Amino acid sequence: MPRVLISDQMSPKAAEIFKARGIEVDEITGLTKDQLIEIIGNYDGLAIRSSTKVTKDVLAAATNLKVVGRAGIGVDNVDIPAASARGVVVMNTPFGNSITTAEHAIALMFALARQLPEADASTQAGKWEKNRFMGVELFAKTLGLIGCGNIGSIVADRAIGLKMKVIAYDPFLTAERAQDLGVEKMTLDELLARADFITLHTPLTDSTRNVLSAENLAKAKPGVRIINCARGGLIDEAALKAGLDSGHIGGAALDVFAEEPAKASPLFGTPNFISTPHLGASTDEAQVNVAIQVAEQLSDYLLTGGVTNALNVPSLSAEEAPRLKPYMALAERLGGLVGQLGGEGVTSVTVEVEGAAAELNIKPITAAVLAGLMRTHSDTVNMVNAPYLARERNIEIAEVRHERETDYHTLLRVTVRNRDGDRSVAGTLFGMTKPRLTEIFGITVEADLSGRMLYIVNEDKPGFIGRLGSTLGEAGVNIGTFHLGRRDAGEEAILLLSVDEAIPDPLLASICRLPGVKDVRGLVFG
């Protein structure tokens, strides 16, 4: 009989589910690291929330552990690489607190609109400042959503019920999905100019960090009120304070901060500012939901091998895994490539396999493509939930097997469609183990896709490589590998360089100003 340890405070529903499914369960909370290490070897599964730290040392002692389940989204307290190395599956429950978080955002929007915290403090202090607290109605106001996925779409539904106009900026929001939700999709600049209220519902990634920067806050409509129940780091907090002080920002409500616990934020005490201590998921219902979900997921895995919301493994049978692993690595990198070079507003994804790849189970390969594509905008995407997220966004998925002969023993092609048309990349496996790019947007380019890379589109004219090398050399950037391709002599060319560290934005801008350069991007793989 499998045995599970619940090591953090959790709804009793979790233990009930384990017992009902024939799994032995112990609830022992408040363990020190040494105490956990002493007993963890007795368990097949570990159910946690945020308190238990599943470190490398803990995993080393977990000689029988097969799966860790996090009741909630964040897994910062789990050493996922160490878990993967030991063959331990790590799961979370990314959708269990969606309604709770959405409702908290709506609650903070009401509080901002009617200055409820200040009015409460004033009234309880014995004042009666009825004329001081002149709020605004939500009716007929424009709400701007930065991120319109699972939680953002719930906020949109609630706001439309309040008769608000809802607009959204989300790279993955299709026109069809926007129409279904009743929202208007637009660019970030357009949203900033029009929104009376802005609420953020996007993960913290390299592309979303400081999405509300000083520059973007300056573009916002005067008097805008801003709510963030998503992730700290999405807003430049110093710029937000400056905007509140100047009156350009009419109000702000934060449930999350760049540094938590936030005990000394410069925003504290600022007029028209409301804060809560990361309460987005803190309701009785949400805690019950995530407890039920984690218990069901762990039970499925321990009893049947079913994998749901896993962060470090795809949905594979034991027989398929060894053969499919290199193909999925190739698929994820090709998906990541098109995602970083034009993955916004994708309406369809086509995965084509030829040669040896055509004989394989294509579903995990497609899931890996989607994970690579969508991970450029979300830190919670994995090979299990990527297909679900694609369906949620009405992205059409097509899988095509070709029996025709190809120049390569095996070939994988990924084509995405958005408002700019179709864009296609292809790759193969060298030695049937090493992923290799063979074609990008119709141009033959053989290259590894790993680490940090620099992507450049330029006119194929003499002298360019020399100018580029000088620019990078003067900036102290070391080139690892150098890959070239072109449509024809003198026409458009593509250059892929591997570099040892991230290229700063000012240097990217300098490269973009070189004669003949059409596009420059920094890429990250792995």
Sequence and secondary structure as in RCSB ss.txt:
>XXXX:A:sequence
MPRVLISDQMSPKAAEIFKARGIEVDEITGLTKDQLIEIIGNYDGLAIRSSTKVTKDVLAAATNLKVVGRAGIGV
DNVDIPAASARGVVVMNTPFGNSITTAEHAIALMFALARQLPEADASTQAGKWEKNRFMGVELFAKTLGLIGCGN
IGSIVADRAIGLKMKVIAYDPFLTAERAQDLGVEKMTLDELLARADFITLHTPLTDSTRNVLSAENLAKAKPGVR
IINCARGGLIDEAALKAGLDSGHIGGAALDVFAEEPAKASPLFGTPNFISTPHLGASTDEAQVNVAIQVAEQLSD
YLLTGGVTNALNVPSLSAEEAPRLKPYMALAERLGGLVGQLGGEGVTSVTVEVEGAAAELNIKPITAAVLAGLMR
THSDTVNMVNAPYLARERNIEIAEVRHERETDYHTLLRVTVRNRDGDRSVAGTLFGMTKPRLTEIFGITVEADLS
GRMLYIVNEDKPGFIGRLGSTLGEAGVNIGTFHLGRRDAGEEAILLLSVDEAIPDPLLASICRLPGVKDVRGLVF
G
>XXXX:A:secstr
  EEEE S   HHHHHHHHHTT EEEE  S  HHHHHHHGGG SEEEE SSS B HHHHHH TT  EEEESSS  
TTB HHHHHHTT EEEE TTTTHHHHHHHHHHHHHHHHHTHHHHHHHHHTT   TTT      TT EEEEE  SH
HHHHHHHHHHHTT EEEEE TT  HHHHHHHT EE  HHHHHHH SEEEE     TTTTTSB HHHHHHS TTEE
EEE S TTSB HHHHHHHHHHTSEEEEEES  SSSS SS TTTT TTEEE SS TT SHHHHHHHHHHHHHHHHH
HHHH    SBSS  S  TTTHHHHHHHHHHHHHHHHHHHHTT TT  EEEEEEEEGGGGS HHHHHHHHHHHHHH
TT TT  TTTHHHHHHHTT EEEEEEE S  SSSEEEEEEEEETTEEEEEEEEEETTTEEEEEEETTEEEEE   
EEEEEEEEE  TTHHHHHHHHHHHTT  EEEEEEEESSTTSEEEEEEEESS   HHHHHHHHTSTTEEEEEEEEE
 
